[in-house]
Amino acid sequence: MDLASPRKRSPQAGAAPKAKLDILDGSITPTLLRLALPTVIVLVVQTGVGVAETYFISFLGTEAMAGVTLVFPVLMLMQMMSNGGIGGGVSSAVARSIGANRRSDADALVWHSVVLAIVFGLAFSIAAILFGSILYRSMGATGSALSAALTYSGITFAGSIPIWITALLSSALRGAGNVKVPAIVIVLGAVIMLALSPPLIFGWGPIPALGVAGGGIAVVAYYLIAAIVLALYLRSSRSPLKLKAVPLERRLFKDILGVGLLSAVGTVQVNLTVTLVTAAVGHFGTDAIAGFGIASRLDYLQIPIIFGLGTAIVTMVGINMGAGQFDRARKISWIGAGIAFGITQAIGVAAALFPHIWMALFTSDPAVNQMGSHYLQIVAPAYGAVGLGLALNFASQGTGRVLLPVLAVTVRMIIAAFVGWSAVIWYGASMGMLFQIVALGAVAYGALTAAAVLPKRVFSLRRKD
């Protein structure tokens, strides 16, 4: 068989759902945007709720804000591993199974995802208990800031298992082309979290003021409810996939983890980069940490946009790869990457030109505002390179080949984190120099990922599906 040519469709393909037919044969850009838009909107809402929680916590003072800022990269590490890392492996495996008309495998992958969610969630809970204090101290936390970090971390990571279950079940549904149900669950959860946070943080009626602990409780409550709702849906007759206990198979774990583990390594590197940069910024004082924390939230605000687009890319590329439509899969990847670049570069230019507008939303402290604005003026112009790289990373998940894009993340980590951290700690570099190194790492990442995903051989049959 010519590997560059589409496979012959099985008789069942004629009965495929309209979503699958659009993915295989429809106009690429409208289909991509239709799949991406619900997830983009929903995750922007979810991130907006996180920004709102930052706003609420800012009323507790700079020390509380600094403490939560130190936890944020670690929490994002888990969320990115569960959604973009292992979750990407789940979406890719489900999409390729559906594209190849292996429906029983697609259903079985859901149960395997739940097992992985429990294992990884438990691992994060244990790690937070055992190593949280050491980690936050190493990042510069002391006194009240350390106390706030440990309180917020202890509560949120106690809910690691429902966070992972929510992420992997959502990823399975998206891999099947069902983006609406995860979107609805996340929106409703965001509303619940937004309603719970202020009374739990500041107190209301019989509810005592719990401070940063209240913010953590709201996060856990949201994910617990979301996990239950998704599980119930996947047990219903309306779901395109079925959640049921099945015998565990090594090949299905391999199908998920073959993509997911390398992708998770990439997310670990991204967050290790943020953690080390945060630690380096910590040497410039509490105001610098708080300013950097507020400014870098804009970095994370873009992740839901690219993640929403990226999940659509994974689904479309994966299903087309499973069906043997390799040229179409490549075209989807580059159209998606172009959209991602345009969106993130526009955000970056606006942030670099008007940084004080973003900073003023969260702080009235001139020193904190200045520190954060300095970061945005230097790093934000490189947002487009990061958006391009992330979108192509999702495309590589759809193909099942993620090694080279992960190595591009490694290069970014070496430049931004290790070189940047070393420049500050060993050579006394200024904060401006640190931010310039971070921007250089971002540009290198985008360029190297593009070079890795550009060749046509990436979009070819690697193994018998």
SULBEL-V531232 format. One record per run of one state. SS is the DSSP state (a for helix, b for strand, c for the rest). FROM is the first residue (numbers start at 1). LEN is the number of residues. If there is no record, write none. Layout:
ss=SS from=FROM len=LEN
ss=SS from=FROM len=LEN
//
This chain:
ss=c from=1 len=10
ss=a from=11 len=5
ss=c from=16 len=2
ss=a from=18 len=8
ss=c from=26 len=2
ss=a from=28 len=31
ss=c from=59 len=3
ss=a from=62 len=38
ss=c from=100 len=3
ss=a from=103 len=36
ss=c from=139 len=4
ss=a from=143 len=16
ss=c from=159 len=1
ss=a from=160 len=16
ss=c from=176 len=4
ss=a from=180 len=23
ss=c from=203 len=1
ss=b from=204 len=1
ss=c from=205 len=2
ss=b from=207 len=1
ss=c from=208 len=4
ss=a from=212 len=23
ss=c from=235 len=15
ss=a from=250 len=33
ss=c from=283 len=3
ss=a from=286 len=37
ss=c from=323 len=3
ss=a from=326 len=28
ss=c from=354 len=1
ss=a from=355 len=6
ss=c from=361 len=5
ss=a from=366 len=34
ss=c from=400 len=3
ss=a from=403 len=25
ss=c from=428 len=3
ss=a from=431 len=24
ss=c from=455 len=1
ss=a from=456 len=3
ss=c from=459 len=7
//
